[in-house]
């Protein structure tokens, strides 16, 4: 088996992938009609989180990586909102959202920490060039 390299080695990407799988499980519980409307939006926002982490990493430029991590953070907020809507409408129960919300909160914390570290790295790099 090949070792995990690149973006696949990032814990935040791994957690986002777990969140995506959990989100797909929620979509499978939606009424058939909503699987195409609300379900599609949930799937798209869930997939966007790890996809943007991977894309930003692969671009190889810190500024672009931070930009894509910001997009991932926005998609994560969108996903959490859509899951709350599904719960509010009564399509899923709060018990069915325990795992997705736990993963979402964990992903959010990791993403915020990672973004802060990268911002600090960029600031330190910029300060070194000004001397």
Protein Blocks (a to p, Z undefined) as FASTA:
>chain_A
ZZdehjllpmklmmmmmmmmmmmmmmmmpcfklmmmmmmmmmmmmmmmmmmmmmmmmnop
aklmmmmmmmmmmmmmmmmmmmmmmmmnopacfklmmmmmmmmmmmmmmmmmmmmmmmmm
mmmmmmmmmZZ
